[in-house]
Amino acid sequence: MRKIIFKQQGIPQLKEGLLDIKKNYLIMNERKNKINELAFDNPVSGTVYGTLLNYEGSFKELEQKMYEDPYKEPPKAPILYIKPINTFASAGSIIPLPSDVSKVKIGAALGIVFGKTATKVKEEEALNFVLGYTIVNDVQIPHTNVYRPAIKEIARDGFCPIGPWIVKKGFVKNPDSLFIRVAINGDIKQENSTANLIRPIRKLISDVTEFMTLYSGDVLLVGIPECAPLAKAEDHVSIQIEGIGVLENTVKKEHSLVGERL
């Protein structure tokens, strides 16, 4: 059993409950509820920050280019970007596929949810500022930009499904060793682990808060593994992170979404 924080569709308040992933039920208000019979809303309200090149594989893919002009060396600090509020979506929602795009990249990311303000945090104290962990699908239009903001490619409406819930940190034994799996239409397309992070959770928090403050409710994504799979219209996408749960969404052409839930 794990303690989780969640939000139900149509109810603005966050709730707490006990989750049994294996038996597929959630206890809230002393009642057992089947998970697949509940509709969950996005459980976070703060700013979501993405991190680039934090998996060993994704770093190696671009390492050679880092020594070319104009940079001539790898970045020394974390490279961050923002997933703005217009991108936020919930578990079970639709991922809009722009009319001029054939496929989107599925970015399976562990989200670190902060429970209090974090500034210049020491590495050994980093987890003291964490509320819990969630799953984020950092959807993107495929692009090659690294050092320039790819706003048009990453900040589209509905490009950041989050959830279905936040698992409280005490119920995640080792966030630096969580298995990640992405399936599209039931076929496994990607497998990786947070054991392959260049900056593990504590170091990432320490390095980021060295130059910027993270507030209660903010979410810091640990990064996207290399070889992120692509999804087309009508594809069903599933991201599983060990100990956290499964985030599922379906891709649909943007022009077909009139009246549908994003």
C-alpha positions in Angstrom: 0.0 0.0 0.0 1.2 3.5 -0.8 0.0 6.9 0.4 -1.0 9.1 -2.6 -2.3 12.6 -3.2 -4.8 12.9 -6.1 -7.5 15.0 -7.5 -10.8 13.6 -9.0 -12.4 15.0 -12.1 -14.9 17.7 -11.1 -13.6 18.1 -7.5 -11.2 21.0 -7.0 -9.7 19.8 -3.7 -6.7 17.4 -3.4 -7.4 14.2 -1.5 -5.2 11.6 0.1 -5.7 7.9 -0.1 -4.1 4.4 0.1 -3.2 2.8 -3.2 -2.8 -0.9 -4.0 -1.5 -1.0 -7.5 -1.3 -4.8 -7.7 -4.9 -5.3 -6.6 -6.1 -2.2 -8.6 -7.9 -0.3 -5.9 -7.7 2.9 -3.9 -9.0 3.4 -0.4 -10.4 6.9 0.3 -12.9 7.8 3.0 -12.6 4.2 4.3 -14.0 2.8 1.1 -12.4 0.7 -1.6 -12.6 2.0 -5.1 -11.5 0.3 -8.3 -8.9 2.5 -9.9 -10.2 2.0 -13.4 -13.6 3.3 -12.3 -12.2 6.6 -11.1 -11.5 9.7 -13.3 -8.4 11.6 -12.1 -7.5 15.2 -12.8 -4.0 16.7 -13.0 -2.7 16.6 -9.3 -0.1 19.5 -9.6 -0.6 23.2 -9.7 2.9 24.7 -9.8 5.4 25.2 -12.6 6.8 22.2 -14.4 10.5 22.3 -15.3 12.0 19.8 -17.8 15.6 18.8 -17.8 17.6 18.1 -20.9 20.4 15.5 -21.4 20.2 14.0 -18.0 20.2 10.4 -19.1 23.6 8.9 -20.0 22.2 7.7 -23.4 20.6 11.0 -24.4 23.8 12.8 -23.4 26.0 10.5 -25.5 23.7 10.9 -28.5 24.6 14.6 -28.7 28.0 14.7 -27.0 30.0 15.1 -30.2 28.0 18.2 -31.3 28.6 19.8 -27.9 32.3 20.4 -28.9 31.3 22.2 -32.0 30.7 26.0 -32.5 29.4 28.0 -30.8 29.7 26.1 -27.5 32.8 23.9 -27.8 32.2 22.1 -24.6 29.3 20.2 -22.8 27.1 22.2 -20.5 28.3 22.5 -16.9 24.9 23.2 -15.3 21.5 21.5 -15.9 19.7 22.7 -19.0 16.1 23.5 -18.1 12.9 24.4 -20.0 9.3 25.1 -18.9 6.1 23.2 -19.7 3.6 26.1 -19.2 0.2 25.7 -17.7 -1.5 25.4 -21.1 0.3 22.1 -21.6 -1.1 20.5 -18.5 -3.4 17.6 -19.0 -4.7 14.7 -16.9 -4.5 10.9 -17.0 -6.9 9.6 -19.7 -7.0 12.9 -21.6 -6.4 13.4 -25.3 -2.9 14.4 -26.6 -3.6 16.8 -29.5 -1.7 16.0 -32.7 -1.2 19.3 -34.7 -2.6 19.1 -38.2 0.8 19.7 -39.8 2.6 17.0 -37.8 2.5 13.2 -38.4 3.9 12.0 -35.0 4.8 13.3 -31.5 7.6 12.2 -29.3 6.5 10.5 -26.0 8.7 11.7 -23.2 8.5 9.4 -20.2 9.6 11.4 -17.2 9.6 11.0 -13.4 8.4 14.2 -11.9 9.8 15.4 -8.5 7.0 17.3 -6.7 8.1 19.8 -4.2 6.5 20.3 -0.8 8.3 23.4 0.3 10.5 26.2 -1.0 13.9 25.0 -2.0 16.8 27.5 -2.5 20.5 26.5 -2.6 19.8 23.1 -1.2 22.6 20.8 0.0 22.7 17.5 -1.8 22.4 15.4 1.4 19.3 17.5 2.4 17.6 17.5 -1.0 14.8 15.0 -0.3 13.7 17.0 2.7 12.1 19.4 0.2 10.3 16.7 -1.8 6.6 15.9 -1.3 6.5 13.0 -3.7 6.7 11.7 -7.2 4.4 11.6 -10.2 4.5 10.5 -13.9 4.7 13.1 -16.6 4.4 12.6 -20.4 6.7 15.4 -21.7 5.1 15.3 -25.2 7.1 17.1 -27.9 7.1 17.6 -31.6 10.4 16.0 -32.8 13.2 18.6 -33.1 16.9 19.0 -32.9 17.1 22.2 -30.8 19.1 21.8 -27.6 20.6 25.2 -26.8 17.7 27.2 -28.2 14.2 27.2 -26.7 11.9 24.9 -28.6 8.8 26.6 -27.5 6.7 25.7 -30.5 7.7 22.1 -30.2 7.2 21.6 -26.4 4.7 24.1 -25.2 1.6 23.1 -27.2 -1.8 22.8 -25.6 -2.2 19.4 -23.9 1.5 18.4 -24.3 2.0 17.6 -20.6 -0.2 14.8 -19.2 0.5 14.4 -15.5 -0.6 11.8 -12.9 -2.7 10.0 -12.2 -1.5 10.8 -8.7 1.5 11.8 -6.6 3.0 9.0 -4.5 4.4 10.4 -1.2 8.2 10.2 -1.1 8.3 7.9 2.0 6.6 5.2 -0.1 9.3 5.3 -2.9 12.3 3.4 -1.5 14.9 4.5 -4.1 13.9 7.1 -6.7 17.3 6.7 -8.3 16.5 3.1 -9.4 13.0 3.1 -10.9 12.2 1.0 -13.9 10.4 2.9 -16.8 8.5 1.4 -19.6 6.6 3.0 -22.5 4.0 1.0 -24.5 2.1 2.2 -27.6 -1.0 0.2 -28.4 0.2 -2.5 -26.0 3.6 -2.9 -27.6 6.6 -2.1 -25.5 8.6 0.7 -27.3 11.0 1.9 -24.6 12.6 0.6 -21.4 15.0 2.4 -19.1 15.7 3.2 -15.5 16.4 6.3 -13.4 19.6 4.4 -12.4 21.0 5.8 -15.7 20.6 9.5 -14.7 23.8 11.6 -15.0 22.5 13.7 -12.1 20.6 11.5 -9.6 17.6 13.0 -7.8 19.5 14.7 -4.9 22.3 16.1 -7.1 19.8 17.4 -9.7 17.8 19.2 -7.0 21.0 20.7 -5.5 22.4 21.9 -8.8 19.1 23.4 -10.0 18.4 25.2 -6.7 21.9 26.6 -6.7 20.7 29.2 -9.3 16.9 29.2 -9.0 14.2 28.7 -6.3 11.7 25.9 -6.6 8.4 26.5 -4.7 5.9 24.2 -3.1 3.8 22.6 -5.9 6.5 22.9 -8.5 7.6 19.8 -10.4 11.1 19.1 -11.7 11.4 16.4 -14.4 14.5 14.3 -14.2 14.7 14.0 -18.0 13.6 11.9 -20.9 15.5 8.7 -21.8 17.2 8.3 -25.2 15.3 6.8 -28.1 11.9 8.3 -27.1 9.2 6.5 -29.1 6.9 8.3 -31.6 3.1 8.1 -31.5 0.6 8.9 -34.3 -3.1 9.7 -34.4 -5.3 7.2 -32.6 -2.3 5.6 -30.7 -2.9 4.7 -27.1 0.2 5.6 -25.0 1.1 4.0 -21.6 3.9 5.1 -19.4 4.7 2.9 -16.4 7.1 3.9 -13.7 8.0 1.4 -11.0 6.4 2.2 -7.7 4.4 5.1 -9.1 1.8 3.7 -11.4 0.7 4.0 -15.0 -0.2 7.1 -17.0 -2.3 6.5 -20.1 -3.4 8.8 -22.9 -4.6 8.7 -26.5 -3.3 10.8 -29.4 -5.9 12.4 -31.7 -5.7 14.8 -34.5 -6.2 18.4 -33.2 -9.0 19.3 -35.6 -11.1 16.4 -34.4 -11.1 17.4 -30.7 -14.0 19.9 -30.6 -15.9 19.2 -27.4 -13.5 16.5 -26.2 -11.5 16.7 -22.9 -7.9 17.8 -23.2 
